Amino acid sequence: MKLSDSISTAAKSLKSIVKIILQSRRHTISHIPEDEASRPLIIMGNGPSLADTIRLHSQALHSNPTLAVNFAANAPEFTSLKPRYYLLADPHFFTRKDDANVARLTDNLATAVTWEMTLFVPVQSIGSVASGIKSNPAIKIETFNAVGVEGWQWLEGTAFRSGRGMPRPRNVLIPSIMVGILMGYRQIYITGADHSWTRTISVNDRNEVVSIQPHFYKEDEKEIERVRTDYLRYPLHQILYSFYVAFKSYFAIARHASRIGVEIYNATPESFIDAFPRKPLP
């Protein structure tokens, strides 16, 4: 390793240690029973391909534990899929309760969930979970440390195994996979993770970055406008760097999974994620 690389790794490691000390909390995600660990966990991203996955692989989604994310509870398919797990990571879900889509999500989780479901939220956001969700007896709330850790391999391994940190959580799929591993699942399938953002990103004549991010459900005009406005705040190089961080994190997950004997498969057709082997749903 070059001296410059060693210095960079050391700097990232020291920064990660400080973040763990200041932001991470010592706690344990509930571990699933041993007989459950042999079943595959199916993570359902909200990419457009999930619509075909629901249509073609309904039996697999209903007969195996599933994990839904973000605004999935606002989709009509939510109450039929009945995911066992749900994960929210973006601070927007906890700080922007004036957003109509967030309010609808909160209401759906509070009133529509009648089956046993575990909701995972960042430990820093536990105090901001809506009271309606907390009072739903069908929902169990657990927390995770959304603390990005990178650097020395021993540091990454220790943080990942203990749940004190994870590869930089650029998007919701990263903590979803890590939480699945921490629960004890030994086989994880990823669906709805198209990640084909580079196909839809452009720059208009006002030098504004325009990004269209379709989902498997019908787009809400207010949410489309919110995302469009958010992208206007950033130049193209920062947005492309955020893509880089996400795809790099998947390789960190793949290395960690290989070391501890967890199999992760990408079951998303034409997905841009190149860190995990491709395999259709069981």
C-alpha positions in Angstrom: 0.0 0.0 0.0 1.3 3.5 -0.9 2.1 5.9 1.9 -0.6 8.3 0.7 -3.2 5.4 0.8 -2.1 4.5 4.4 -2.5 8.0 5.5 -5.9 8.3 3.9 -7.0 5.0 5.5 -5.7 6.1 8.9 -7.5 9.5 8.6 -10.8 7.8 7.7 -10.4 5.3 10.6 -9.8 8.0 13.2 -12.8 10.0 11.9 -14.9 6.8 12.1 -13.8 6.2 15.7 -14.8 9.7 16.7 -18.2 9.2 15.1 -18.7 5.9 16.9 -17.9 7.6 20.2 -20.1 10.6 19.6 -23.0 9.2 17.6 -23.3 5.5 18.2 -25.2 3.8 21.0 -24.5 0.4 22.5 -27.5 -1.8 22.0 -28.5 -5.1 20.4 -30.9 -5.7 17.5 -33.2 -8.6 18.4 -31.8 -11.9 17.0 -34.1 -14.2 15.2 -34.5 -17.9 16.2 -32.1 -20.4 14.7 -34.8 -22.1 12.6 -35.8 -18.7 11.2 -32.2 -17.9 10.2 -32.3 -20.5 7.5 -35.1 -18.7 5.7 -34.2 -16.0 3.1 -35.0 -12.4 4.0 -36.3 -10.5 1.0 -35.6 -6.8 1.0 -38.1 -4.8 -1.2 -36.6 -1.6 -2.5 -39.0 0.9 -4.0 -37.6 0.8 -7.6 -39.9 0.4 -10.6 -38.9 -3.2 -11.1 -40.6 -4.2 -7.8 -44.0 -3.9 -9.6 -43.0 -6.9 -11.8 -41.5 -8.7 -8.9 -44.8 -8.4 -7.0 -46.7 -9.6 -10.1 -44.4 -12.5 -10.9 -43.2 -13.7 -7.5 -46.1 -13.1 -5.2 -45.8 -16.5 -3.7 -42.1 -15.9 -2.7 -43.0 -12.6 -1.2 -45.8 -14.0 0.9 -44.1 -17.1 2.0 -40.8 -15.5 3.2 -40.0 -12.7 5.6 -39.9 -9.4 3.8 -38.6 -5.9 4.6 -40.1 -2.7 3.2 -38.7 0.8 3.1 -39.5 4.5 2.9 -42.9 5.3 1.4 -43.9 1.7 0.7 -46.7 1.9 3.2 -48.4 4.5 1.0 -48.7 2.0 -1.8 -51.9 0.0 -2.2 -49.9 -3.3 -2.3 -48.6 -2.7 1.3 -51.5 -4.3 3.2 -51.5 -7.3 1.0 -47.7 -7.9 1.2 -47.7 -7.5 5.0 -44.0 -7.1 5.4 -42.5 -8.5 8.6 -40.0 -5.6 8.8 -40.0 -1.9 7.8 -37.1 0.5 7.9 -36.9 4.2 7.7 -33.5 6.0 7.6 -33.9 9.4 6.0 -34.2 12.2 8.6 -37.0 13.6 6.4 -39.4 11.1 7.8 -38.8 12.4 11.3 -38.2 16.1 10.8 -40.7 17.0 8.1 -44.1 16.0 9.6 -45.6 18.9 7.7 -45.0 16.9 4.5 -48.3 15.5 3.4 -46.7 12.3 2.2 -44.9 11.8 5.5 -48.2 12.4 7.3 -49.9 9.8 5.1 -47.1 7.3 5.8 -47.4 7.9 9.5 -51.1 7.4 9.4 -50.8 4.2 7.4 -48.3 2.7 9.7 -50.4 3.7 12.7 -53.7 2.4 11.5 -53.2 0.0 8.6 -50.7 -2.4 10.2 -52.7 -5.2 11.9 -50.0 -7.9 11.6 -46.9 -8.2 13.7 -44.2 -5.9 12.2 -40.9 -4.6 13.4 -40.1 -1.0 12.5 -36.4 -0.1 12.4 -35.4 3.6 12.9 -32.0 5.3 13.5 -31.3 5.5 17.2 -31.0 9.3 16.9 -34.6 9.5 15.6 -36.4 7.2 18.1 -37.7 10.3 20.0 -39.3 11.6 16.8 -41.4 8.6 15.9 -45.0 9.6 15.8 -47.1 8.7 18.8 -49.7 6.9 16.6 -47.0 4.5 15.4 -45.8 3.9 19.0 -49.3 3.2 20.2 -50.0 0.6 17.5 -49.7 -2.8 19.4 -48.9 -4.6 16.2 -45.7 -2.6 15.7 -42.4 -3.3 17.6 -39.9 -0.5 17.2 -36.2 -1.1 17.2 -33.2 1.1 16.6 -30.0 0.9 14.6 -26.8 3.0 14.4 -26.8 4.9 11.1 -23.1 5.7 11.6 -20.9 5.4 8.6 -17.6 3.6 9.3 -14.7 3.1 6.9 -10.9 2.6 7.3 -8.9 -0.2 8.8 -10.4 -3.6 8.1 -10.4 -4.6 11.8 -12.2 -1.4 12.7 -14.9 -2.0 10.0 -15.3 -5.6 11.0 -15.7 -4.8 14.7 -18.2 -1.9 14.1 -20.2 -3.9 11.6 -20.5 -7.1 13.7 -21.4 -5.1 16.9 -23.9 -2.9 15.1 -22.0 0.2 16.3 -21.6 1.3 12.6 -22.1 0.3 9.0 -20.8 1.2 5.6 -21.7 4.8 4.8 -25.5 4.7 4.7 -26.0 6.8 1.5 -29.4 5.2 0.9 -32.0 3.1 2.8 -30.9 -0.2 1.2 -27.5 -0.1 3.0 -28.9 -0.1 6.6 -31.6 -2.5 5.4 -29.0 -5.1 4.4 -27.0 -4.5 7.5 -30.0 -4.8 9.8 -30.9 -8.1 8.1 -27.4 -9.4 8.8 -27.5 -8.2 12.4 -30.8 -10.0 13.0 -29.1 -13.2 12.0 -30.4 -14.0 8.5 -27.8 -16.0 6.5 -29.4 -15.4 3.1 -30.7 -12.1 1.8 -32.3 -11.3 -1.5 -32.5 -7.7 -2.8 -35.5 -6.7 -5.0 -36.6 -3.3 -6.3 -33.1 -2.0 -6.2 -32.8 -0.7 -9.8 -30.3 2.1 -8.9 -30.4 3.2 -12.5 -30.1 6.9 -11.5 -27.5 7.7 -14.2 -30.1 6.9 -16.9 -32.4 9.6 -15.7 -30.1 12.4 -14.6 -29.4 15.5 -16.7 -28.5 19.1 -16.5 -30.8 21.8 -18.0 -29.9 25.1 -19.6 -30.0 26.8 -16.2 -27.2 24.4 -15.0 -29.7 22.8 -12.7 -29.4 19.0 -12.1 -32.6 17.2 -13.0 -33.1 13.6 -11.7 -36.2 11.5 -12.2 -36.4 8.7 -9.7 -39.4 6.4 -10.5 -40.8 4.0 -8.0 -43.0 0.9 -8.2 -46.0 2.8 -7.1 -47.7 5.8 -8.8 -45.6 8.9 -8.2 -47.1 11.6 -6.0 -46.7 15.1 -7.5 -45.7 16.7 -4.2 -43.0 14.1 -3.6 -41.7 14.5 -7.2 -41.5 18.3 -6.7 -39.7 17.8 -3.3 -37.1 15.6 -4.9 -36.7 17.9 -7.8 -36.2 20.9 -5.5 -33.7 19.0 -3.3 -31.6 18.2 -6.4 -31.4 21.9 -7.3 -29.3 22.6 -4.2 -26.4 20.4 -5.4 -24.0 20.6 -8.4 -23.6 17.5 -10.6 -20.2 16.4 -9.1 -21.7 16.2 -5.6 -24.6 14.1 -6.8 -22.3 11.8 -8.7 -20.1 11.5 -5.6 -23.1 10.4 -3.6 -23.7 7.7 -6.1 -20.1 6.6 -5.8 -20.5 6.4 -2.0 -23.6 4.2 -2.3 -22.0 1.7 -4.7 -18.8 1.6 -2.7 -20.8 0.8 0.4 -22.3 -2.3 -1.3 -18.8 -3.7 -1.8 -18.0 -3.1 1.9 -21.2 -5.0 2.7 -20.2 -7.8 0.3 -16.7 -8.1 2.0 -18.3 -8.2 5.4 -20.9 -10.8 4.4 -18.3 -13.0 2.9 -16.2 -13.0 6.1 -19.1 -14.0 8.3 -20.8 -16.5 5.9 -23.9 -14.5 4.8 -25.1 -14.8 1.3 -26.5 -11.7 -0.4 -28.1 -12.0 -3.8 -29.4 -9.3 -6.1 -32.7 -10.4 -7.6 -33.4 -7.1 -9.3 -33.5 -7.4 -13.1 -31.1 -5.0 -14.8 -29.9 -3.5 -11.5 -26.9 -1.3 -11.5 -25.6 -2.7 -8.2 -22.5 -4.8 -9.2 -21.3 -5.9 -5.7 -23.6 -9.0 -5.2 -24.1 -12.0 -7.4 -27.4 -12.2 -9.4 -29.9 -14.8 -8.4 -33.7 -15.0 -8.9 -36.0 -15.2 -5.9 -36.3 -18.7 -4.4 
